[in-house]
Amino acid sequence: MTSKIGPEHLRDFERRRSLRFVLPHQEDVVLTAAGREYRGKLEDVSVGGAKLRLTGGPPAPSDVSLSHESAGVIDGVCMWHDGESLGISFELTDPALRLISLCLRQGVPNGNIHAA
């Protein structure tokens, strides 16, 4: 069986290689999935993705929206979850760029590379 790698796969590969910024003071966020809200903390961010820690169980992988007080609402996709942690990917919209900018100003680079 042959698998075709298209531009979307290359984009995902490049995103996974992005430098992640761990936040010294985790930001409060609200994640909405399937009409339900989950409160949590933003732990780290990269170009096109973020890692969150939620109180209570995380939602199943699906379309989500992330709400941050300063950045606004960011639509994304839950890519993985492990216990209370989950990774989301998102397009580089204005709210996403505001969130990334906020995190870059206060974040500490982390050499660990993983998909969000």
Backbone as a ProteinNet text record, in pm:
[ID]
protein_1_A
[PRIMARY]
MTSKIGPEHLRDFERRRSLRFVLPHQEDVVLTAAGREYRGKLEDVSVGGAKLRLTGGPPAPSDVSLSHESAGVIDGVCMWHDGESLGISFELTDPALRLISLCLRQGVPNGNIHAA
[TERTIARY]
84.7	0	89.2	64.7	141.8	65.9	141.4	75.8	128.9	38.6	75.3	95.3	204.1	228.9	203.2	103.6	67.8	116.2	85.8	131.5	83.4	-38.6	-88.1	-2	49.4	136.5	269.8	321.8	448.1	431.2	315.2	288.4	285.3	217.8	213	351.6	433.5	569.7	649.4	638.3	710.5	661.9	528.6	475.5	532.4	542.9	595.3	739.3	810.8	951	965.8	855.7	861.3	908	981.9	1025.5	904.8	896	785.4	831	740.6	770.4	687.4	755.8	691.1	667.5	547.6	513.1	552.3	626.9	663.1	540.7	441.4	315.1	204.6	153.7	54.8	-68.1	-117.9	-232.8	-363.6	-465.2	-598	-663.9	-728.1	-799.7	-929.8	-1020.8	-1144.1	-1149.3	-1160.5	-1170.3	-1315.7	-1370.6	-1506.8	-1502.5	-1566.1	-1572.8	-1710.1	-1774.6	-1908.3	-2005.2	-1998.3	-2090.1	-2059.6	-1951.5	-1913.9	-1788	-1781.8	-1664.4	-1574.9	-1444.3	-1342.3	-1245.8	-1225.3	-1130.7	-993.9	-890.9	-757	-649.6	-528.4	-410.1	-339	-289.3	-205.3	-63.4	-3.5	129.8	240.9	221	320.2	252.7	324.5	269.1	380.6	341.2	433.1	354.9	420.4	349.9	252.6	124.5	22	-27.3	12.6	-35.7	-9	-71.3	-54.7	-79.3	-22.6	-46.4	-122.4	-231.8	-316.8	-322.8	-348.8	-379.6	-516.7	-611.5	-749.3	-781.8	-873.4	-925.8	-1038.8	-1038.2	-1135.3	-1083.7	-1159.4	-1117.5	-1123.4	-1029.5	-1030.7	-1135.2	-1174.8	-1269.7	-1200.6	-1280.2	-1225.8	-1171.6	-1073.2	-1021.9	-1134.6	-1144.1	-1250.3	-1217.3	-1308.7	-1295.8	-1321.3	-1240.2	-1250.8	-1234	-1266.9	-1229.2	-1166.2	-1063.9	-987.6	-1012.8	-1053.4	-1082.2	-979.3	-911.7	-811.2	-850.1	-836.5	-881.8	-825.3	-696.7	-634.2	-636.9	-618.5	-605.2	-739.6	-841.3	-971.5	-1000.3	-1082.5	-1125.2	-1048.1	-993.5	-913.9	-977.6	-1015.8	-1070.6	-955.8	-969.5	-863.8	-915.7	-821.6	-853	-771.1	-838	-767.7	-694.5	-561.5	-480.7	-447.8	-435.6	-401.3	-442.7	-456.8	-475.6	-416.4	-366.8	-302	-331.5	-424.2	-464.8	-534.3	-485.4	-544.7	-480.1	-376.8	-308.2	-362.4	-364	-401.7	-331.8	-318.2	-255.8	-356.9	-354.6	-443.2	-359.3	-410	-348.2	-447.8	-396	-482.9	-417.4	-501.5	-455.1	-400.6	-319.8	-259.7	-352.1	-461.9	-556.3	-504.6	-570.9	-528.7	-529.3	-635.9	-631.4	-517.4	-491.4	-381.6	-247.7	-229.4	-104	-88.5	-200.5	-193.5	-150.6	-206.6	-170.5	-22.5	22.2	162.6	253.9	219.3	300.3	308.8	195.3	192.6	285.2	276	355.8	504.3	536.4	676.7	742.5	666.6	722.8	755.3	681.4	704.5	758.9	762.8	798.1	946.9	975.1	1111.4	1120.9	1215.9	1223.4	1247.5	1182.5	1196.3	1239	1346.5	1398.2	1317	1223.1	1140.2	1049.2	1046.5	962.2	855.9	730	619.9	503.4	414.1	298.6	199.1	141.6	33.4	-89.3
-118.2	0	124.4	211.9	335.9	448.4	533.8	649	775	864.7	989.5	1097.1	1168.3	1279.2	1408	1480.3	1605.9	1724.7	1846.3	1968.5	1978.8	1925.9	1934.6	1850.4	1737	1654.9	1724.7	1790.8	1863.5	1979.5	2047.9	2158.1	2106.4	1991.9	1932.8	1894.5	1838.7	1801	1923.7	2033.1	2155.1	2211.4	2205.5	2255.8	2176.4	2044.7	1960	1993.6	2046.8	2081	2222	2294.6	2431.3	2432.2	2534.7	2554.2	2582.7	2515	2533.7	2628	2710.8	2802.9	2765.2	2727	2690.5	2818.8	2833.1	2956.4	2947.8	3045.4	3044.4	3063.8	3136.2	3157.3	3112.9	2992.5	2936.4	3025.1	3040.9	3126.9	3050.1	3116.5	3056.6	3053.2	2940.1	2925.6	2848.9	2864.7	2784.9	2717.2	2585.3	2506.8	2464.7	2483.7	2440.6	2329.1	2217	2101.9	2038.3	2016.2	1954.4	2025.5	2158.7	2237.4	2240.3	2176.7	2172.4	2253.8	2323	2404.3	2330.9	2343.8	2285	2397	2417.3	2519.1	2455.1	2535.8	2480.9	2585.8	2538.6	2624.4	2596.7	2703	2692.1	2668.9	2555.5	2521.3	2564.2	2541.2	2586.5	2611.1	2679.9	2717	2712.4	2683.7	2691.6	2752.9	2770.7	2822.1	2713.8	2741.1	2648.3	2546.2	2557.5	2459.6	2499.1	2427	2455.2	2328.8	2328.3	2219.7	2278.5	2211.2	2257.1	2150.7	2194.5	2103.1	2144.7	2051.5	2081.8	2024.2	2090.5	2034	1940.8	1822	1721.7	1653.1	1559.1	1484.3	1567.2	1542.9	1617.3	1562	1640.9	1592.2	1494	1417.6	1330.4	1418.6	1368.6	1449.2	1493.3	1623.6	1680.1	1826	1892.1	2036.1	2104.1	2203.7	2274.1	2423.7	2502.2	2643.6	2674.2	2756.1	2794.3	2941.8	2976.2	3114.4	3163.7	3273.9	3334.6	3480.2	3527.7	3662.3	3771.1	3767.9	3872.7	3843.7	3718.6	3684.4	3670.9	3624.1	3602.6	3455	3424.1	3286.2	3231.2	3111.4	3045.9	2910.3	2888.9	2759.7	2665.5	2540.3	2443.8	2301.7	2208.7	2065.9	2000.7	1921.5	1843.9	1731.7	1728.4	1630	1508.2	1527.7	1417.6	1454.6	1355.4	1381.9	1267	1301	1204.5	1248.3	1181	1223.3	1358.1	1454.9	1588.9	1680.8	1635.3	1717	1686.9	1790.1	1769.1	1869.4	1832.5	1919.3	1958.3	2084.9	2131.2	2195.4	2188.9	2262	2366.6	2477.2	2583.7	2658.7	2724.1	2809.5	2939.2	3008.3	3132.6	3251.8	3256.1	3367.4	3480.7	3596.1	3708.3	3671.6	3608.1	3570.5	3472.4	3378.5	3282.8	3355.6	3450.3	3526.7	3611.6	3665.8	3740.8	3648.6	3528.2	3432.7	3393.6	3362.3	3325.4	3440	3561.9	3679.2	3697.6	3685.4	3696.3	3591.7	3470.5	3361.8	3376.6	3424.4	3444.8	3548.1	3650.3	3755	3703.5	3604.2	3556	3413.6	3345.5	3204.3	3176.1	3053.6	3003.2	2893.6	2905	2802.2	2664.5	2565.9	2427.8	2348	2272.4	2195.4	2072.6	2034.2	1916.3	1944.4	1852.8	1868.2	1760.4	1802.2	1706.9	1773.2	1693.2	1745.9	1805.2	1914.5	1975	1981.1
0	0	0	-92.1	-100.9	-32.5	35.1	96.5	30.5	1.3	-63.8	42.7	32.7	125.1	49.5	94.7	30	110.5	62	129.7	274.2	302.6	440	534.3	487.8	570.8	594.9	492.9	508.7	605.3	596.7	689.2	832.6	854.3	987.9	1035.7	945.7	981.2	1024.6	950	985.2	1118.2	1142.8	1269.1	1386	1368.8	1475.7	1507.7	1410.6	1432.4	1489.9	1507.5	1560	1705.1	1739.4	1876.5	1964.2	2077	2170.4	2281.2	2328.8	2437.2	2559.2	2666	2791.7	2869.1	2924.6	2995.7	3142.5	3192.5	3334.4	3424.5	3374.7	3446.3	3352.1	3374.2	3283	3273.7	3153.2	3124.5	3141	3197.7	3208.6	3070.8	3037.6	2911.7	2936.1	2841.5	2840.7	2704.9	2707.1	2584.9	2569.5	2450.3	2422.1	2319.1	2352.4	2261.8	2274.7	2162.8	2159.9	2254	2257.2	2337.6	2486.5	2528.4	2669.2	2694.1	2808.3	2842.8	2941.4	2918.9	3005.2	3043.9	3171.8	3218.5	3235.2	3208.1	3221.3	3209.1	3189.6	3180.1	3048	2986.8	2868.8	2918.6	2882.2	2930.7	2836.3	2707.3	2610.4	2477	2388.4	2258.8	2155	2031.6	1918.5	1803.5	1690	1574.3	1528.6	1544.4	1497.7	1597.1	1725	1821.2	1964.4	2057	2199.5	2280.4	2399.3	2494.3	2612.1	2650.9	2759.9	2868.2	2990.7	3100.3	3151.5	3145.3	3183.9	3319.8	3389.7	3513.6	3473.3	3525.4	3481.4	3356.7	3306	3188.1	3061.9	2969.9	2844.2	2748.1	2648.8	2548.7	2454.1	2384.1	2279.3	2166.5	2090.8	1979.1	1886.3	1865.1	1782.9	1755.5	1684.4	1665.3	1798.5	1829.6	1956.9	1933.5	2032.8	2031.9	2167.2	2161.9	2279.2	2303.9	2425	2458.9	2560.5	2524.5	2610.5	2632.1	2755	2790.7	2699.4	2670.8	2589.4	2440.3	2402.8	2260.7	2190.5	2260.5	2198.4	2178.7	2079.1	2053.3	1933.1	1951.2	1847.7	1817.9	1692.9	1651.7	1620.2	1661.8	1638.1	1638.1	1641.9	1642.7	1753.1	1836	1937.9	1865.3	1876.9	1805.3	1891.3	2021.8	2112.5	2253.1	2339.1	2481	2560.1	2678	2766	2908.8	2974.9	3108.7	3099.5	3174.7	3173.9	3070.9	3002.2	2901.1	2762.9	2677.5	2539.4	2450.5	2325.1	2226.3	2121.1	2084.7	1978.9	1869	1749.3	1638.2	1593	1538	1490.8	1376.8	1297.5	1188.3	1246.8	1169.8	1217.6	1191.4	1265.3	1259.5	1347.6	1343.6	1428.5	1577	1629.9	1771.5	1802.6	1711.8	1734.1	1736.4	1646.4	1644	1770.5	1821.9	1948.1	2062.6	2066.4	2171.5	2160.7	2040.9	2020	2061.2	2022.8	2058	2209.2	2276.8	2422.8	2485.3	2435.9	2491.7	2458.5	2339.7	2304.3	2394.3	2433.2	2519.9	2658.6	2706.1	2842.5	2847.4	2732.7	2731.2	2735.8	2772.2	2776.2	2671.2	2575.1	2471.1	2530.3	2472.7	2515.8	2394.1	2406.4	2293.5	2261.8	2348.9	2320.7	2203.9	2110.3	1992	1995.6	1987.4	1981.9	1911.5	1860.8	1789.3	1884.6	1843.5	1922.1	1839.8
[MASK]
++++++++++++++++++++++++++++++++++++++++++++++++++++++++++++++++++++++++++++++++++++++++++++++++++++++++++++++++++++

